[in-house]
């Protein structure tokens, strides 16, 4: 008996302008749907790149947003820069925002992209209309939180292939074609040795509690990195947060359950426009 799953085909993409932003330290590839609507910048996961948003780009553009995605240093189409001086990822985002002449924007960060979003929110809160943290550990360094992560993600887990760590079992069982498409993007995401960038802030619960902009937390109920209990813990430390838990999703809810992810994100963003 085959698993019951309804695959969501990748939709036709909105027209974009692609470019290489010549930033301090490296040239980064980006795409931009343009337009005069509110800006949404998408920040990819550690296993991803700016190419990992094919389900979100057209949905956000259709809703009237100017959507921008980019690859961090050493990821798909972006230069690595000096690997001995990798710079700070949130600084690169700030330079990209300046390069593109953007004022305030909505930041949507997935996994590591969510940690960079948190780092950016602590350094440049005046630039943000809202933040969305999707399936992310948030980079919290408090001892008890780090120890909790070690209990649920032992070394054997971290040694598993990326698709086993990132994609939930229900998705892997039900959508073999989707898994292969994800794996193909993951295989091209990193060019050469991975560039490990620094953070501008030591992220703690106390610091996260200072974030005042509207915040959305999105997680999957099968996410081994940030299971529901940890998502609720995160929500308890964020002053202005909503939380959405997506059924049968692992660490890549934007890919595994794009319709639910987009519905939650668009509803959250729409409230910010009132």
C-alpha positions in Angstrom: 0.0 0.0 0.0 1.5 3.3 -1.0 1.6 6.2 1.4 -1.2 8.8 1.1 0.2 12.2 0.3 -0.8 15.0 -2.0 2.3 16.5 -3.6 2.3 20.2 -4.2 3.9 21.0 -7.6 6.4 23.8 -7.7 4.4 26.8 -9.1 5.4 29.1 -12.0 7.8 31.6 -10.6 7.3 35.4 -10.7 9.7 37.4 -12.9 12.8 38.5 -11.1 15.9 40.5 -11.6 19.0 38.7 -10.6 22.2 40.4 -9.6 25.6 40.1 -7.8 25.8 42.6 -4.9 29.3 43.8 -4.5 29.4 43.9 -0.7 32.3 44.4 1.7 34.1 41.0 1.8 32.2 39.1 -1.0 29.8 39.4 -3.9 26.5 37.8 -3.1 23.9 36.5 -5.6 20.3 37.7 -5.1 17.0 37.8 -6.9 14.4 40.5 -6.6 10.8 40.5 -7.8 10.7 44.3 -7.7 7.6 46.4 -7.3 6.5 49.0 -4.8 5.0 46.7 -2.2 6.4 46.0 1.3 9.7 44.2 1.1 10.1 40.6 2.3 13.6 39.2 2.5 14.0 35.4 2.7 17.0 34.0 4.6 17.9 30.4 3.8 18.9 27.4 6.0 22.4 26.0 6.5 21.7 23.3 4.0 20.1 25.7 1.5 20.6 28.8 -0.7 18.6 31.6 -2.2 17.1 29.0 -4.6 15.2 27.2 -1.8 12.1 29.4 -1.9 10.2 28.4 -5.1 6.9 27.9 -3.2 7.1 31.2 -1.4 8.4 33.5 -4.1 5.3 33.5 -6.4 2.8 33.4 -3.5 4.3 36.5 -1.8 4.7 38.3 -5.1 1.0 37.6 -6.0 0.0 39.1 -2.7 1.7 42.4 -3.6 5.0 42.0 -1.8 8.5 42.8 -3.2 10.3 39.5 -2.5 14.0 39.2 -2.3 16.1 36.1 -1.7 19.9 35.7 -1.6 22.6 33.2 -1.0 25.1 33.7 1.8 28.8 33.5 1.3 30.0 30.3 -0.4 26.4 29.2 -1.2 24.8 28.8 -4.7 26.1 31.5 -7.0 27.6 33.7 -4.3 31.3 34.1 -3.7 32.9 32.7 -0.6 35.1 35.8 0.0 38.1 35.3 2.3 37.5 32.0 4.2 39.9 33.1 6.9 37.9 36.2 7.5 34.3 35.1 6.9 32.7 38.2 8.3 29.3 38.4 10.1 26.2 37.1 8.2 23.9 39.7 9.7 26.3 42.5 8.5 26.2 41.0 5.0 22.4 41.3 5.2 22.6 44.9 6.3 25.0 45.7 3.5 22.7 44.0 1.0 19.7 46.0 2.2 21.7 49.2 1.8 22.9 48.1 -1.7 19.3 47.6 -2.8 18.1 50.9 -1.3 15.6 49.2 1.1 14.1 51.0 4.1 12.2 48.8 6.5 11.4 45.2 5.6 9.9 41.9 6.8 12.6 39.2 7.5 11.7 35.6 7.1 14.5 33.3 8.4 14.5 29.5 8.1 16.7 27.4 10.4 20.2 29.1 10.3 18.5 31.9 8.5 16.4 32.4 11.5 19.4 32.7 13.8 20.8 35.3 11.4 17.4 37.1 11.5 17.6 37.1 15.3 21.1 38.5 15.2 20.0 41.2 12.8 17.0 42.1 14.9 19.3 42.6 17.9 21.6 44.9 15.9 19.2 46.7 13.6 15.6 46.7 15.1 14.9 50.0 13.4 15.0 48.3 10.0 12.4 45.6 10.6 8.7 45.6 10.1 8.4 42.1 11.4 10.4 38.9 11.8 9.4 35.3 11.1 11.4 32.5 12.7 10.8 29.2 10.9 12.1 25.9 12.2 15.0 27.6 13.9 17.0 27.1 17.1 17.3 30.9 17.3 21.0 30.6 18.3 20.2 30.8 22.0 23.4 30.2 24.1 21.9 29.8 27.5 23.3 26.7 29.1 20.1 24.8 29.8 18.8 25.4 26.3 22.1 24.2 24.7 22.0 21.1 26.9 18.4 20.4 25.9 19.5 20.5 22.2 22.3 18.0 22.9 19.8 15.6 24.5 17.5 15.5 21.5 20.2 15.7 18.8 23.1 13.4 19.7 26.1 13.1 17.4 24.6 10.1 15.6 21.7 12.4 14.5 24.1 15.0 13.2 26.0 12.4 11.2 22.9 11.4 9.3 22.3 12.5 5.6 20.8 16.0 5.3 17.5 14.8 4.0 17.0 12.6 7.1 17.8 15.4 9.5 15.8 18.1 7.6 12.8 16.4 6.0 10.1 14.8 8.2 9.4 11.1 7.9 5.8 11.6 6.7 7.1 13.7 3.8 9.9 11.3 3.0 7.5 8.4 3.0 4.8 10.1 0.9 6.7 12.3 -1.6 9.8 10.6 -3.1 9.9 13.1 -6.0 9.8 16.0 -3.7 12.6 14.5 -1.6 14.7 14.2 -4.8 14.0 17.8 -5.8 15.1 18.9 -2.3 18.2 16.8 -2.5 19.2 18.3 -5.9 18.9 21.8 -4.5 20.9 20.8 -1.4 23.6 19.2 -3.5 24.2 22.5 -5.3 23.7 24.8 -2.3 27.3 24.9 -1.0 30.3 25.7 -3.3 33.5 24.3 -1.9 34.2 24.2 1.9 31.3 25.7 3.9 31.9 29.3 5.0 31.1 29.5 8.7 30.3 33.1 9.5 30.2 34.8 12.9 27.4 36.5 14.8 27.3 40.1 15.9 25.6 39.2 19.2 25.8 36.5 21.8 22.1 35.5 21.6 20.5 34.9 24.9 16.9 34.7 26.2 17.3 38.0 27.9 18.4 39.7 24.6 15.6 38.0 22.6 13.1 39.3 25.1 14.0 42.8 23.9 12.8 42.2 20.4 9.6 44.3 20.1 8.6 43.9 16.4 5.8 41.6 15.6 7.1 38.0 15.5 5.9 34.8 13.9 7.2 31.4 15.0 6.5 28.6 12.5 7.5 25.0 13.3 6.8 21.4 12.2 5.5 18.8 14.7 8.1 16.3 13.4 11.1 18.7 13.6 13.9 17.1 15.4 15.8 20.4 15.8 12.9 22.4 17.2 10.1 20.1 18.3 6.9 21.6 19.6 8.0 21.9 23.2 11.0 23.9 22.2 8.9 26.1 19.9 6.6 26.9 22.9 9.7 27.7 25.0 10.9 30.1 22.3 7.4 31.7 22.2 7.5 32.2 26.0 10.6 34.4 25.6 9.4 36.6 22.7 7.3 39.7 23.6 5.1 40.0 20.6 5.0 36.5 19.1 2.4 34.3 17.4 3.1 30.6 17.0 2.0 28.2 14.2 2.6 24.5 14.3 2.4 22.7 11.0 1.3 19.1 11.0 3.5 16.3 9.4 6.4 18.6 8.8 10.0 18.4 9.8 12.7 21.0 9.7 11.7 22.4 6.2 8.1 23.4 6.6 8.3 25.9 3.7 9.1 22.9 1.4 7.2 20.0 3.0 4.0 21.8 3.7 4.1 25.0 1.5 0.4 25.6 1.4 0.2 25.7 5.2 3.4 27.6 5.5 2.3 30.3 3.0 -1.1 30.6 4.6 0.4 31.3 8.0 3.0 33.7 6.7 0.6 35.7 4.5 -2.0 36.0 7.3 0.7 37.2 9.6 2.1 39.7 7.1 -1.4 41.0 6.2 -2.0 42.0 9.8 1.1 44.1 9.7 -0.3 46.1 6.8 -3.4 47.2 8.7 
